[in-house]
């Protein structure tokens, strides 16, 4: 089994750090009966390479899309290089996303630590977007509901909004809706017991891709508890979704229509709606 320090490398033949140009350590790793040369970023000791390693920690426990069925999956490389898609069983091998790490390196170590702790993934910070003053509205207490088709930039917009709010002194929590449900479930096993409190009390909570999760009585009750607590305490929540609020109610009505309508109502009152449109940039 590869060690944690081995995990934070890439299957590549980098001889020097891309930041300071100093030589990098290499490790030979056996995987599926084959031998790979792995570059260990951070072994040069430079500041940017350390930030690269910080970003790698986030990559180890973040959301990815299965290339076979498109379902969301966690790539938990802390237990090895391979994770299986829970939907179709396809095995996905960890790879480094150097471009995303470079984004974090440019932000500096202090900002990187804050963003990693908040749950903002580096991929969606690669492109800066015009926030059209939304950061001021959210800073002043307004919630946002951002919806539109796949690939129209909703998550990128939200991630840049979250970064702007961090720069304005706000403590944010950024979570994918499906993965948040799984994270909350783990609290019953004694893990991450503070996640609900963080959802209740963050200055700004971001829930990304709401509606992608399979609705259950449990997931709707947890979502209602979070939204109701924040609504009652007048704390802003930013939601991204492929669906309008009415469409979400239709998707959830078969499980618990009353709770579905209560959630949608609270996501509308005092909330600015932002509709995003255009072609899917991922497939364009």
PASEBA-1860 file (N, C-alpha, C; in nm, 3 decimals):
! residues 284
1> XXXXXXXX> 0.085/-0.120/0.000/0.000/0.000/0.000/0.088/0.125/0.000 ~ 0.066/0.219/-0.094/0.146/0.341/-0.097/0.128/0.422/0.031 ~ 0.231/0.492/0.070/0.223/0.576/0.190/0.158/0.709/0.156 ~ 0.120/0.785/0.260/0.057/0.914/0.238/0.149/1.007/0.160 ~ 0.280/1.007/0.193/0.372/1.095/0.121/0.385/1.053/-0.024 ~ 0.372/0.924/-0.050/0.376/0.876/-0.188/0.253/0.923/-0.264 ~ 0.138/0.923/-0.197/0.014/0.962/-0.261/0.025/1.103/-0.318 ~ 0.090/1.190/-0.245/0.096/1.329/-0.288/0.206/1.349/-0.392
9> XXXXXXXX> 0.200/1.271/-0.492/0.289/1.286/-0.605/0.210/1.264/-0.731 ~ 0.276/1.253/-0.844/0.207/1.228/-0.969/0.283/1.124/-1.049 ~ 0.209/1.050/-1.134/0.274/0.959/-1.226/0.336/1.043/-1.336 ~ 0.458/1.083/-1.318/0.519/1.176/-1.411/0.670/1.172/-1.397 ~ 0.737/1.229/-1.496/0.882/1.231/-1.491/0.935/1.373/-1.471 ~ 0.866/1.452/-1.386/0.920/1.584/-1.352/1.053/1.566/-1.281 ~ 1.155/1.630/-1.332/1.286/1.623/-1.267/1.307/1.740/-1.171 ~ 1.234/1.850/-1.194/1.254/1.970/-1.113/1.119/2.028/-1.074
17> XXXXXXXX> 1.119/2.099/-0.963/0.998/2.168/-0.917/0.957/2.271/-1.023 ~ 0.830/2.275/-1.064/0.788/2.372/-1.165/0.788/2.514/-1.113 ~ 0.807/2.530/-0.980/0.806/2.663/-0.921/0.946/2.718/-0.897 ~ 1.030/2.641/-0.823/1.164/2.691/-0.789/1.273/2.627/-0.874 ~ 1.237/2.527/-0.956/1.330/2.460/-1.049/1.435/2.373/-0.980 ~ 1.419/2.350/-0.848/1.512/2.263/-0.777/1.476/2.116/-0.802 ~ 1.574/2.024/-0.790/1.547/1.882/-0.814/1.440/1.829/-0.718 ~ 1.358/1.736/-0.767/1.253/1.675/-0.688/1.284/1.527/-0.664
25> XXXXXXXX> 1.240/1.478/-0.550/1.259/1.338/-0.515/1.163/1.251/-0.596 ~ 1.209/1.133/-0.634/1.125/1.037/-0.706/1.114/0.908/-0.626 ~ 0.997/0.844/-0.635/0.973/0.716/-0.569/0.917/0.619/-0.672 ~ 0.960/0.496/-0.665/0.904/0.393/-0.753/0.791/0.321/-0.680 ~ 0.674/0.314/-0.744/0.555/0.256/-0.683/0.502/0.145/-0.773 ~ 0.464/0.033/-0.713/0.401/-0.076/-0.787/0.250/-0.066/-0.772 ~ 0.179/-0.074/-0.885/0.034/-0.064/-0.887/-0.020/-0.154/-0.995 ~ -0.108/-0.245/-0.956/-0.166/-0.341/-1.049/-0.058/-0.420/-1.123
33> XXXXXXXX> 0.049/-0.452/-1.053/0.156/-0.530/-1.114/0.249/-0.451/-1.203 ~ 0.230/-0.321/-1.211/0.315/-0.236/-1.295/0.392/-0.139/-1.206 ~ 0.507/-0.097/-1.252/0.592/-0.006/-1.176/0.580/0.135/-1.233 ~ 0.562/0.233/-1.143/0.547/0.373/-1.184/0.651/0.459/-1.113 ~ 0.700/0.558/-1.185/0.788/0.659/-1.125/0.701/0.775/-1.079 ~ 0.708/0.805/-0.949/0.622/0.908/-0.892/0.707/1.025/-0.845 ~ 0.670/1.145/-0.891/0.738/1.266/-0.847/0.676/1.316/-0.717 ~ 0.758/1.345/-0.618/0.709/1.391/-0.488/0.719/1.543/-0.479
41> XXXXXXXX> 0.607/1.611/-0.508/0.607/1.756/-0.495/0.619/1.793/-0.348 ~ 0.685/1.901/-0.321/0.711/1.944/-0.184/0.847/1.901/-0.134 ~ 0.911/1.805/-0.204/1.040/1.756/-0.156/1.152/1.858/-0.175 ~ 1.128/1.961/-0.256/1.230/2.067/-0.272/1.224/2.166/-0.156 ~ 1.107/2.177/-0.091/1.094/2.263/0.026/1.053/2.406/-0.002 ~ 1.026/2.443/-0.128/0.990/2.582/-0.157/0.846/2.609/-0.117 ~ 0.811/2.735/-0.096/0.680/2.774/-0.046/0.569/2.734/-0.143 ~ 0.589/2.759/-0.273/0.484/2.726/-0.369/0.460/2.577/-0.378
49> XXXXXXXX> 0.567/2.499/-0.365/0.551/2.355/-0.369/0.476/2.305/-0.245 ~ 0.497/2.372/-0.131/0.422/2.336/-0.011/0.274/2.363/-0.031 ~ 0.241/2.474/-0.099/0.102/2.505/-0.128/0.044/2.400/-0.222 ~ 0.126/2.356/-0.318/0.086/2.248/-0.408/0.048/2.125/-0.327 ~ 0.125/2.094/-0.224/0.097/1.978/-0.141/-0.032/1.998/-0.061 ~ -0.057/2.122/-0.016/-0.181/2.151/0.053/-0.301/2.125/-0.039 ~ -0.290/2.168/-0.164/-0.398/2.146/-0.259/-0.418/1.998/-0.285 ~ -0.308/1.921/-0.282/-0.318/1.777/-0.304/-0.402/1.712/-0.195
57> XXXXXXXX> -0.392/1.764/-0.072/-0.472/1.708/0.036/-0.621/1.724/0.007 ~ -0.658/1.838/-0.052/-0.797/1.859/-0.088/-0.838/1.763/-0.199 ~ -0.750/1.744/-0.297/-0.781/1.655/-0.409/-0.806/1.514/-0.361 ~ -0.740/1.476/-0.250/-0.755/1.341/-0.198/-0.895/1.311/-0.148 ~ -0.973/1.416/-0.115/-1.106/1.393/-0.060/-1.201/1.497/-0.118 ~ -1.225/1.486/-0.248/-1.313/1.583/-0.313/-1.396/1.512/-0.418 ~ -1.489/1.583/-0.475/-1.581/1.521/-0.569/-1.523/1.513/-0.709 ~ -1.547/1.402/-0.777/-1.509/1.384/-0.916/-1.626/1.320/-0.989
65> XXXXXXXX> -1.622/1.325/-1.120/-1.726/1.263/-1.200/-1.674/1.134/-1.260 ~ -1.753/1.027/-1.247/-1.716/0.900/-1.307/-1.717/0.915/-1.458 ~ -1.609/0.881/-1.528/-1.604/0.897/-1.674/-1.696/0.801/-1.748 ~ -1.746/0.698/-1.678/-1.831/0.599/-1.743/-1.979/0.636/-1.735 ~ -2.026/0.669/-1.613/-2.169/0.695/-1.596/-2.201/0.840/-1.560 ~ -2.097/0.919/-1.527/-2.119/1.059/-1.495/-2.162/1.086/-1.353 ~ -2.173/0.981/-1.270/-2.218/1.000/-1.133/-2.108/1.063/-1.049 ~ -2.147/1.133/-0.942/-2.049/1.191/-0.850/-1.982/1.080/-0.771
73> XXXXXXXX> -1.852/1.096/-0.744/-1.782/0.996/-0.664/-1.671/1.064/-0.586 ~ -1.639/1.007/-0.472/-1.526/1.055/-0.393/-1.403/0.975/-0.431 ~ -1.294/1.044/-0.457/-1.168/0.978/-0.487/-1.084/0.982/-0.361 ~ -1.097/0.879/-0.279/-1.031/0.875/-0.149/-0.896/0.806/-0.162 ~ -0.794/0.881/-0.205/-0.665/0.819/-0.229/-0.585/0.800/-0.102 ~ -0.642/0.839/0.014/-0.571/0.813/0.138/-0.568/0.664/0.168 ~ -0.655/0.587/0.104/-0.656/0.442/0.123/-0.603/0.369/0.002 ~ -0.537/0.439/-0.087/-0.484/0.376/-0.207/-0.504/0.465/-0.327
81> XXXXXXXX> -0.463/0.420/-0.443/-0.472/0.502/-0.562/-0.606/0.491/-0.634 ~ -0.690/0.395/-0.598/-0.809/0.365/-0.676/-0.935/0.380/-0.592 ~ -1.037/0.443/-0.650/-1.170/0.443/-0.590/-1.268/0.391/-0.693 ~ -1.369/0.316/-0.649/-1.470/0.262/-0.739/-1.594/0.349/-0.735 ~ -1.652/0.375/-0.851/-1.775/0.452/-0.859/-1.887/0.375/-0.790 ~ -1.959/0.437/-0.698/-2.066/0.365/-0.627/-2.183/0.329/-0.717 ~ -2.194/0.396/-0.832/-2.308/0.373/-0.921/-2.284/0.256/-1.017 ~ -2.166/0.258/-1.086/-2.143/0.156/-1.188/-2.023/0.066/-1.158
89> XXXXXXXX> -1.946/0.099/-1.054/-1.832/0.016/-1.017/-1.705/0.045/-1.092 ~ -1.707/0.144/-1.185/-1.585/0.176/-1.260/-1.475/0.226/-1.166 ~ -1.355/0.175/-1.183/-1.243/0.215/-1.098/-1.171/0.334/-1.160 ~ -1.144/0.433/-1.076/-1.080/0.556/-1.121/-0.947/0.571/-1.049 ~ -0.844/0.601/-1.123/-0.710/0.612/-1.068/-0.676/0.757/-1.042 ~ -0.618/0.783/-0.925/-0.576/0.917/-0.886/-0.475/0.974/-0.984 ~ -0.493/1.099/-1.019/-0.392/1.170/-1.097/-0.378/1.310/-1.040 ~ -0.265/1.370/-1.061/-0.245/1.507/-1.014/-0.310/1.604/-1.110
97> XXXXXXXX> -0.365/1.711/-1.057/-0.420/1.818/-1.139/-0.332/1.940/-1.117 ~ -0.218/1.942/-1.184/-0.117/2.044/-1.160/-0.169/2.184/-1.188 ~ -0.257/2.196/-1.289/-0.310/2.328/-1.321/-0.391/2.385/-1.204 ~ -0.471/2.297/-1.140/-0.547/2.342/-1.024/-0.455/2.377/-0.908 ~ -0.350/2.297/-0.889/-0.255/2.326/-0.781/-0.185/2.460/-0.804 ~ -0.156/2.490/-0.930/-0.091/2.616/-0.961/-0.179/2.733/-0.920 ~ -0.311/2.716/-0.936/-0.404/2.821/-0.894/-0.388/2.848/-0.745 ~ -0.384/2.739/-0.665/-0.370/2.755/-0.521/-0.236/2.817/-0.484
105> XXXXXXXX> -0.133/2.780/-0.559/0.000/2.835/-0.531/0.002/2.985/-0.550 ~ -0.068/3.034/-0.651/-0.072/3.177/-0.678/-0.146/3.252/-0.566 ~ -0.238/3.184/-0.498/-0.314/3.249/-0.393/-0.232/3.270/-0.266 ~ -0.126/3.191/-0.247/-0.044/3.200/-0.128/-0.092/3.104/-0.020 ~ -0.004/3.073/0.073/-0.032/2.967/0.170/-0.144/3.004/0.266 ~ -0.151/3.130/0.311/-0.254/3.168/0.407/-0.394/3.155/0.347 ~ -0.411/3.212/0.226/-0.541/3.203/0.160/-0.574/3.059/0.125 ~ -0.472/2.982/0.085/-0.495/2.842/0.051/-0.550/2.765/0.168
113> XXXXXXXX> -0.492/2.786/0.287/-0.539/2.716/0.407/-0.686/2.748/0.434 ~ -0.723/2.875/0.419/-0.862/2.916/0.445/-0.955/2.851/0.344 ~ -0.916/2.853/0.216/-1.003/2.798/0.112/-1.017/2.647/0.125 ~ -0.907/2.579/0.158/-0.913/2.434/0.177/-1.004/2.399/0.294 ~ -0.990/2.473/0.402/-1.072/2.449/0.520/-1.219/2.476/0.489 ~ -1.246/2.573/0.402/-1.384/2.608/0.367/-1.447/2.506/0.273 ~ -1.362/2.429/0.204/-1.413/2.328/0.111/-1.421/2.373/-0.033 ~ -1.353/2.483/-0.066/-1.356/2.534/-0.203/-1.250/2.462/-0.285
121> XXXXXXXX> -1.291/2.393/-0.389/-1.197/2.315/-0.469/-1.122/2.403/-0.568 ~ -0.993/2.378/-0.589/-0.912/2.465/-0.674/-0.955/2.468/-0.819 ~ -1.015/2.360/-0.869/-1.054/2.355/-1.010/-1.142/2.474/-1.048 ~ -1.233/2.511/-0.958/-1.329/2.615/-0.992/-1.277/2.756/-0.966 ~ -1.150/2.766/-0.927/-1.088/2.897/-0.912/-0.990/2.927/-1.024 ~ -0.986/2.839/-1.125/-0.893/2.859/-1.236/-0.933/2.980/-1.321 ~ -1.063/3.011/-1.323/-1.112/3.120/-1.407/-1.183/3.223/-1.320 ~ -1.142/3.347/-1.331/-1.209/3.454/-1.260/-1.333/3.497/-1.337
129> XXXXXXXX> -1.440/3.527/-1.265/-1.565/3.567/-1.330/-1.613/3.699/-1.270 ~ -1.695/3.768/-1.347/-1.754/3.893/-1.302/-1.869/3.860/-1.206 ~ -1.854/3.898/-1.081/-1.956/3.868/-0.981/-2.070/3.969/-0.981 ~ -2.058/4.074/-1.058/-2.163/4.174/-1.075/-2.212/4.230/-0.942 ~ -2.120/4.241/-0.847/-2.155/4.300/-0.718/-2.229/4.208/-0.623 ~ -2.242/4.081/-0.660/-2.316/3.988/-0.574/-2.247/3.968/-0.439 ~ -2.113/3.981/-0.436/-2.041/3.962/-0.311/-2.085/4.065/-0.206 ~ -2.115/4.187/-0.250/-2.161/4.291/-0.157/-2.299/4.257/-0.104
137> XXXXXXXX> -2.386/4.208/-0.192/-2.523/4.173/-0.151/-2.521/4.059/-0.048 ~ -2.438/3.957/-0.074/-2.432/3.845/0.020/-2.365/3.889/0.150 ~ -2.260/3.970/0.138/-2.192/4.023/0.257/-2.291/4.097/0.346 ~ -2.388/4.164/0.283/-2.486/4.242/0.358/-2.606/4.159/0.403 ~ -2.603/4.026/0.377/-2.706/3.939/0.432/-2.802/3.876/0.335 ~ -2.792/3.907/0.206/-2.882/3.848/0.108/-2.837/3.706/0.072 ~ -2.934/3.617/0.050/-2.904/3.484/0.000/-2.915/3.483/-0.152 ~ -2.853/3.383/-0.215/-2.858/3.370/-0.361/-2.906/3.231/-0.399
145> XXXXXXXX> -2.986/3.224/-0.505/-3.023/3.096/-0.565/-2.980/3.102/-0.712 ~ -2.876/3.027/-0.745/-2.817/3.031/-0.879/-2.852/2.900/-0.950 ~ -2.925/2.909/-1.063/-2.963/2.786/-1.130/-2.950/2.799/-1.282 ~ -2.941/2.684/-1.346/-2.928/2.680/-1.491/-2.877/2.544/-1.534 ~ -2.865/2.521/-1.665/-2.822/2.390/-1.716/-2.678/2.357/-1.678 ~ -2.639/2.233/-1.704/-2.501/2.189/-1.681/-2.404/2.275/-1.761 ~ -2.287/2.301/-1.700/-2.178/2.364/-1.775/-2.194/2.512/-1.802 ~ -2.282/2.580/-1.729/-2.300/2.724/-1.752/-2.223/2.809/-1.652
153> XXXXXXXX> -2.143/2.745/-1.566/-2.053/2.820/-1.480/-2.106/2.848/-1.341 ~ -2.206/2.774/-1.297/-2.266/2.801/-1.166/-2.166/2.778/-1.052 ~ -2.097/2.664/-1.055/-2.003/2.633/-0.947/-1.883/2.727/-0.951 ~ -1.834/2.759/-1.071/-1.724/2.854/-1.084/-1.763/2.990/-1.028 ~ -1.884/3.034/-1.059/-1.935/3.160/-1.005/-1.939/3.154/-0.853 ~ -1.993/3.044/-0.799/-2.006/3.032/-0.653/-1.870/3.028/-0.585 ~ -1.774/2.955/-0.644/-1.641/2.946/-0.584/-1.572/3.082/-0.582 ~ -1.584/3.158/-0.690/-1.526/3.291/-0.693/-1.597/3.385/-0.596
161> XXXXXXXX> -1.728/3.367/-0.581/-1.802/3.445/-0.483/-1.755/3.413/-0.342 ~ -1.734/3.284/-0.315/-1.687/3.243/-0.183/-1.549/3.302/-0.154 ~ -1.460/3.298/-0.253/-1.326/3.355/-0.234/-1.336/3.505/-0.205 ~ -1.422/3.575/-0.277/-1.438/3.719/-0.254/-1.488/3.746/-0.114 ~ -1.580/3.664/-0.065/-1.633/3.683/0.070/-1.528/3.654/0.177 ~ -1.442/3.555/0.151/-1.330/3.529/0.242/-1.241/3.652/0.249 ~ -1.214/3.713/0.135/-1.132/3.834/0.132/-1.200/3.950/0.205 ~ -1.332/3.945/0.217/-1.407/4.049/0.286/-1.425/4.016/0.435
169> XXXXXXXX> -1.361/3.906/0.479/-1.362/3.874/0.621/-1.471/3.779/0.665 ~ -1.546/3.723/0.572/-1.653/3.630/0.607/-1.598/3.487/0.615 ~ -1.650/3.410/0.711/-1.618/3.268/0.720/-1.721/3.191/0.638 ~ -1.674/3.117/0.539/-1.766/3.047/0.451/-1.747/2.896/0.464 ~ -1.852/2.824/0.430/-1.848/2.678/0.419/-1.905/2.642/0.284 ~ -1.827/2.568/0.205/-1.864/2.534/0.067/-1.874/2.383/0.057 ~ -1.993/2.331/0.024/-2.013/2.187/0.015/-2.101/2.151/-0.104 ~ -2.063/2.041/-0.172/-2.150/1.979/-0.272/-2.266/1.913/-0.198
177> XXXXXXXX> -2.387/1.929/-0.249/-2.506/1.881/-0.178/-2.503/1.731/-0.153 ~ -2.468/1.654/-0.254/-2.467/1.509/-0.239/-2.362/1.465/-0.138 ~ -2.244/1.525/-0.146/-2.137/1.488/-0.054/-2.164/1.538/0.087 ~ -2.236/1.650/0.098/-2.273/1.699/0.231/-2.364/1.599/0.301 ~ -2.458/1.542/0.225/-2.547/1.441/0.283/-2.467/1.323/0.336 ~ -2.368/1.279/0.256/-2.285/1.167/0.300/-2.200/1.204/0.421 ~ -2.153/1.327/0.423/-2.071/1.374/0.535/-2.153/1.377/0.664 ~ -2.277/1.421/0.654/-2.364/1.426/0.772/-2.394/1.285/0.821
185> XXXXXXXX> -2.413/1.191/0.729/-2.440/1.052/0.768/-2.327/0.996/0.853 ~ -2.204/1.039/0.824/-2.089/0.988/0.897/-2.090/1.031/1.043 ~ -2.169/1.136/1.074/-2.173/1.181/1.213/-2.231/1.073/1.304 ~ -2.310/0.983/1.246/-2.367/0.876/1.328/-2.261/0.773/1.366 ~ -2.148/0.776/1.294/-2.037/0.686/1.327/-1.931/0.758/1.411 ~ -1.961/0.881/1.451/-1.868/0.958/1.534/-1.768/1.039/1.456 ~ -1.782/1.047/1.323/-1.688/1.124/1.241/-1.750/1.260/1.205 ~ -1.663/1.364/1.196/-1.707/1.496/1.154/-1.831/1.543/1.230
193> XXXXXXXX> -1.829/1.526/1.360/-1.949/1.557/1.439/-1.984/1.705/1.439 ~ -1.894/1.790/1.391/-1.923/1.933/1.394/-1.979/1.984/1.261 ~ -2.003/1.897/1.162/-2.042/1.946/1.031/-2.177/2.015/1.034 ~ -2.272/1.964/1.112/-2.403/2.030/1.120/-2.391/2.167/1.185 ~ -2.312/2.177/1.291/-2.291/2.307/1.355/-2.226/2.406/1.260 ~ -2.132/2.356/1.179/-2.069/2.444/1.080/-2.170/2.491/0.977 ~ -2.259/2.402/0.935/-2.364/2.440/0.840/-2.460/2.542/0.902 ~ -2.493/2.522/1.029/-2.585/2.612/1.097/-2.524/2.752/1.116
201> XXXXXXXX> -2.393/2.757/1.144/-2.333/2.881/1.196/-2.236/2.953/1.103 ~ -2.202/2.896/0.989/-2.110/2.965/0.898/-2.168/3.102/0.859 ~ -2.079/3.199/0.844/-2.126/3.331/0.800/-2.203/3.319/0.670 ~ -2.148/3.240/0.577/-2.215/3.213/0.449/-2.199/3.065/0.418 ~ -2.310/2.997/0.393/-2.307/2.856/0.354/-2.333/2.846/0.204 ~ -2.247/2.771/0.135/-2.267/2.742/-0.008/-2.306/2.595/-0.022 ~ -2.420/2.570/-0.085/-2.463/2.434/-0.117/-2.464/2.422/-0.269 ~ -2.372/2.343/-0.321/-2.353/2.333/-0.465/-2.427/2.211/-0.521
209> XXXXXXXX> -2.488/2.229/-0.637/-2.555/2.119/-0.709/-2.672/2.060/-0.631 ~ -2.751/2.144/-0.569/-2.868/2.096/-0.495/-2.964/2.027/-0.591 ~ -3.013/1.910/-0.550/-3.105/1.835/-0.633/-3.042/1.719/-0.707 ~ -2.909/1.714/-0.711/-2.841/1.602/-0.777/-2.846/1.476/-0.689 ~ -2.857/1.494/-0.558/-2.860/1.379/-0.468/-2.992/1.304/-0.481 ~ -2.990/1.175/-0.453/-3.113/1.098/-0.452/-3.194/1.137/-0.329 ~ -3.315/1.193/-0.346/-3.389/1.240/-0.229/-3.441/1.126/-0.143 ~ -3.424/1.141/-0.013/-3.479/1.047/0.084/-3.540/1.130/0.197
217> XXXXXXXX> -3.619/1.067/0.280/-3.675/1.139/0.395/-3.562/1.195/0.482 ~ -3.455/1.116/0.494/-3.341/1.160/0.575/-3.275/1.284/0.515 ~ -3.244/1.280/0.384/-3.172/1.392/0.323/-3.258/1.519/0.324 ~ -3.389/1.505/0.301/-3.475/1.622/0.304/-3.489/1.679/0.445 ~ -3.497/1.591/0.544/-3.508/1.640/0.682/-3.382/1.712/0.725 ~ -3.263/1.661/0.685/-3.138/1.728/0.719/-3.125/1.862/0.647 ~ -3.165/1.864/0.519/-3.159/1.988/0.443/-3.254/2.091/0.503 ~ -3.374/2.047/0.540/-3.468/2.140/0.602/-3.412/2.197/0.732
225> XXXXXXXX> -3.351/2.111/0.814/-3.296/2.157/0.942/-3.189/2.265/0.919 ~ -3.106/2.245/0.818/-3.000/2.342/0.789/-3.059/2.473/0.738 ~ -3.147/2.463/0.638/-3.205/2.583/0.578/-3.289/2.659/0.680 ~ -3.366/2.588/0.761/-3.451/2.653/0.862/-3.367/2.725/0.967 ~ -3.258/2.660/1.012/-3.172/2.724/1.112/-3.111/2.853/1.058 ~ -3.065/2.850/0.936/-3.002/2.968/0.877/-3.107/3.075/0.846 ~ -3.222/3.034/0.800/-3.332/3.128/0.772/-3.373/3.199/0.901 ~ -3.387/3.122/1.007/-3.427/3.180/1.134/-3.326/3.277/1.192
233> XXXXXXXX> -3.198/3.249/1.169/-3.091/3.334/1.220/-3.046/3.440/1.120 ~ -3.118/3.448/1.008/-3.091/3.549/0.902/-2.947/3.543/0.853 ~ -2.897/3.420/0.833/-2.764/3.399/0.778/-2.777/3.364/0.630 ~ -2.699/3.429/0.544/-2.714/3.405/0.400/-2.667/3.267/0.357 ~ -2.740/3.211/0.262/-2.708/3.082/0.203/-2.704/3.098/0.052 ~ -2.601/3.044/-0.012/-2.588/3.048/-0.158/-2.607/2.906/-0.210 ~ -2.704/2.889/-0.298/-2.735/2.757/-0.353/-2.714/2.760/-0.504 ~ -2.651/2.655/-0.558/-2.649/2.636/-0.703/-2.726/2.509/-0.735
241> XXXXXXXX> -2.794/2.509/-0.849/-2.875/2.394/-0.886/-2.900/2.394/-1.036 ~ -2.932/2.278/-1.088/-2.975/2.266/-1.227/-3.123/2.298/-1.242 ~ -3.191/2.309/-1.129/-3.336/2.318/-1.130/-3.385/2.446/-1.064 ~ -3.501/2.495/-1.113/-3.567/2.603/-1.041/-3.622/2.548/-0.910 ~ -3.665/2.635/-0.822/-3.720/2.588/-0.695/-3.847/2.504/-0.716 ~ -3.929/2.544/-0.814/-4.047/2.466/-0.844/-4.014/2.327/-0.894 ~ -3.909/2.318/-0.976/-3.866/2.187/-1.027/-3.811/2.101/-0.915 ~ -3.744/2.163/-0.817/-3.695/2.086/-0.702/-3.812/2.027/-0.623
249> XXXXXXXX> -3.917/2.106/-0.602/-4.033/2.056/-0.531/-4.091/1.935/-0.604 ~ -4.098/1.943/-0.738/-4.150/1.830/-0.816/-4.063/1.706/-0.800 ~ -3.930/1.726/-0.795/-3.840/1.613/-0.780/-3.853/1.549/-0.641 ~ -3.877/1.631/-0.541/-3.879/1.582/-0.403/-4.018/1.544/-0.354 ~ -4.123/1.584/-0.427/-4.260/1.569/-0.376/-4.296/1.424/-0.348 ~ -4.241/1.331/-0.425/-4.273/1.191/-0.405/-4.219/1.135/-0.274 ~ -4.123/1.204/-0.216/-4.065/1.160/-0.088/-4.135/1.228/0.029 ~ -4.145/1.361/0.022/-4.209/1.436/0.130/-4.243/1.575/0.075
257> XXXXXXXX> -4.363/1.588/0.020/-4.401/1.712/-0.047/-4.405/1.830/0.049 ~ -4.452/1.808/0.171/-4.462/1.917/0.268/-4.324/1.975/0.299 ~ -4.226/1.887/0.326/-4.090/1.933/0.355/-4.028/1.998/0.232 ~ -4.054/1.941/0.114/-3.999/1.997/-0.009/-4.048/2.140/-0.029 ~ -4.177/2.163/-0.008/-4.231/2.299/-0.024/-4.177/2.394/0.082 ~ -4.157/2.344/0.203/-4.103/2.428/0.311/-3.961/2.472/0.278 ~ -3.881/2.381/0.223/-3.743/2.415/0.185/-3.744/2.519/0.074 ~ -3.825/2.495/-0.030/-3.830/2.586/-0.144/-3.877/2.725/-0.101
265> XXXXXXXX> -3.973/2.730/-0.009/-4.023/2.858/0.039/-3.913/2.939/0.108 ~ -3.834/2.872/0.192/-3.727/2.940/0.263/-3.611/2.977/0.172 ~ -3.598/2.905/0.061/-3.493/2.938/-0.036/-3.538/3.050/-0.131 ~ -3.662/3.096/-0.115/-3.712/3.205/-0.198/-3.722/3.336/-0.122 ~ -3.769/3.329/0.002/-3.790/3.451/0.080/-3.659/3.523/0.107 ~ -3.649/3.648/0.066/-3.528/3.726/0.089/-3.408/3.682/0.008 ~ -3.433/3.607/-0.100/-3.325/3.550/-0.180/-3.323/3.611/-0.320 ~ -3.205/3.643/-0.368/-3.188/3.690/-0.505/-3.171/3.570/-0.597
273> XXXXXXXX> -3.248/3.565/-0.703/-3.241/3.454/-0.799/-3.153/3.494/-0.916 ~ -3.057/3.409/-0.949/-2.968/3.432/-1.062/-2.982/3.313/-1.157 ~ -3.034/3.338/-1.277/-3.048/3.232/-1.376/-2.932/3.239/-1.474 ~ -2.864/3.126/-1.494/-2.750/3.120/-1.584/-2.787/3.033/-1.704 ~ -2.743/3.075/-1.822/-2.780/3.004/-1.944/-2.660/2.996/-2.037 ~ -2.679/2.926/-2.147/-2.571/2.912/-2.245/-2.537/2.766/-2.269 ~ -2.442/2.745/-2.356/-2.399/2.609/-2.390/-2.312/2.551/-2.279 ~ -2.311/2.420/-2.272/-2.226/2.348/-2.176/-2.082/2.364/-2.221
281> XXXX> -2.001/2.442/-2.146/-1.863/2.467/-2.189/-1.778/2.340/-2.182 ~ -1.821/2.240/-2.103/-1.744/2.118/-2.093/-1.751/2.033/-2.220 ~ -1.863/2.048/-2.293/-1.879/1.968/-2.415/-1.874/2.051/-2.542 ~ -1.858/2.183/-2.527/-1.854/2.271/-2.644/-1.730/2.244/-2.728
END
